[in-house]
Every structure is written in structure tokens, then in C-alpha cells.
Amino acid sequence: MSALAAYGGLFLAAFVAATILPAQSEAALAGLLATGSHAPALLILVAGTGNVLGSVVNWLLGRGIERFRGARWFPVSERQLDRAGRWYRKYGWWSLLLSWAPVIGDPLTVAAGVMREPFARFLLVVSIAKFGRYIALAALVLSWT
């Protein structure tokens, strides 16, 4: 596999995994790390950047969600949005530190857009969470290989 294909595929997997579409990127990162043929720091940078940009898409969707709320094609249910909104109102922008978490992370980033979270703070906190998760995963995988 060429380096461009590996990094491009990882970026795409991480981007899609951060959006409201169901996907996972951890296996792609772990697999590439396990091969030992790519620089771990660059893999983390690519995965983290893709994942953060996917969350930015969620934030943008949140900013304009009222136009899409209830649409049949919209993959986040009213229940998920309500739960994320309650969580966000209760814990504020600190809740974005959980944006890395399965199930609740993606709706939280949408809720941040709905709640009009300032973009600069959103980007900073989500970047800490997303890159932190990939750094922890890389440390775990590299300790096993």
C-alpha cells in the first residue's frame, strides 16, 4: 500500500467516523501503527485532523439544524439531540472533552453548534479530545507491538 493511500484512507476513515454517519477509525489507525511502516506521529496527525474536521461538519450542521430537524434522512434522532442538548446545557463546553466517546460524542458536537458554541473554543476543546484519544490509542498499540 502506498503511503498516500494509507494516509488518505486513514484521513477519510477518521473524518467519516467523526460525522454523524456510523463509522470507526480506530481499527485503521491501529492497523497502520502495527505495520510499523509509517511514522506514528504523522498517523496521529492525519487521523486527528480528519476527526476534528468531521466534528466541524457536525458543528456546522448544528448551526443550521432547524432546517433539517425531523427530516427522514437526518441520521441523528430527536432523542439523541435532546439528550446531547441536555448534557450540553448541564455541563457546558467542558462536555466537548467527551467528543471522542462513542454514541454521545458526535451528537455533542452537533449540540455545540445548536447551542452556538463559539467556533474557536469548540475547535480547541474538540482538538484536545480527538488528538488525545488517538495518542492514547497509539500508545496502547505501540506498547503491544
N, C-alpha and C positions, 0 to 999 in steps of 0.2 A: 504494500500500500504506500502510495506516495505521501510525503509529508503534507502537501497541500490538501489531499483528500482526507487525511487523518484530522488535521486541524479544522478543515471546513466542515467535516461531518460532526466533529465534537461541538463546534460553534452552533451548528444548526440544531443538534440534539439539545443543547443547553438552552438555546433560545426558545424552542418549542416547549420544552419542559417548564419554562417559567411563565408561559402564557396560560390562559385558561383552558387550553387544549390538553387532554391527558397524554402525558409522555414522561419519560425518565431519562436522565443524562448520566447518572452516577455509574451505571454499568459501562458506558462508553469511556468515561474518564478512567475508571479502574482498569479496564482492558488495555487502554493505551499506556497507562502507567506500568502495568505488569509486563508489557513487552520490553520495557527498558530502552526503546529505540527513539524516544522523544524526551526533550527536556521537561522535567516535571513543572518547573516554574512557568514555562510557556504554555503547557497544557492547562494549568490553573488559570493563567491569564485569559486564554481563549474561552474556556468554559465559563469563568466568572463574567467576562464581558458579555457573552451570549446570554447568560442567565439574567444579568442586570438589564440588558436591553429588552428581553422578553417581559420583564416586570414593568419596564417603562411603557410597553404596549398596554399592559393591564391598567396602569395609572391613567393613560390616555383614554382607554375605554371607560374607566370610572368617571372621568371628567365629563364624558358625553353619554353616560349610560341611560339617562332618562329617555333618550330616543330609542334605545334598544331593549329596555327592561320589558320582560314578558314576551319578547319575540321567540318564536318556536326554535329558531336556530341558535339562540344565545345559550352557550353551554354552562353558564352559571345559574343555578336555580335561585328563585326568590328566597328560599330558606337559607341557602349558603350566603347570599348577600346580606340578609338580615342578621345572621349570626356574626358575620365579619364586621358589619356596621356596629353591632352592639359591643363587640370586643374592642373595636377601634375607638368608640366613644368612651369606653371604660378605661382603657389603658393608653390611649393617645398614640402619638407617633412611636413610642417605645415598642408598641406591638409589632412594628415593622421588623424588629430584630428576629421575629419568628417567620419572616417571609421565606425562609429556606425550608420550612417544615411542610411535609406532605399534607394534603387535604386543606389545611387552613391558610397556608402561605399565599397561594395565588389569589383567593378571594380577599385576603387582607390588602394586597397591593391594588386590587380594584377598589376596595373600600377607601383606601387612601386617596384615590382620585375623586371618588364621590364626595369625600369629606373635605376636598380642596386642600389637601396637604401640600405645602409649598414644595415645588419640584426639587430645589437644591437639597433640602433636608431629606426628602424621600430618597433621592439618589444616593446620598451619603449613607444613610442607615441601611438601605437595601444592599448597597455595595458591601458594607461590613458584614452583613448576614450571609450574603451569597458567596462572597470570596472566603469567608470564614468556614462555611460548610465544605467547600472544595479543598481548602487547605487541610482541614481535619480528615477528609476522606483520603487525600493524597498521603498524609502522614500514616494513616492506618494501612493503606495498600502497600506503601513502600516499606513499612515495618514487617510486613508478611513476606515480601519478595526478597 
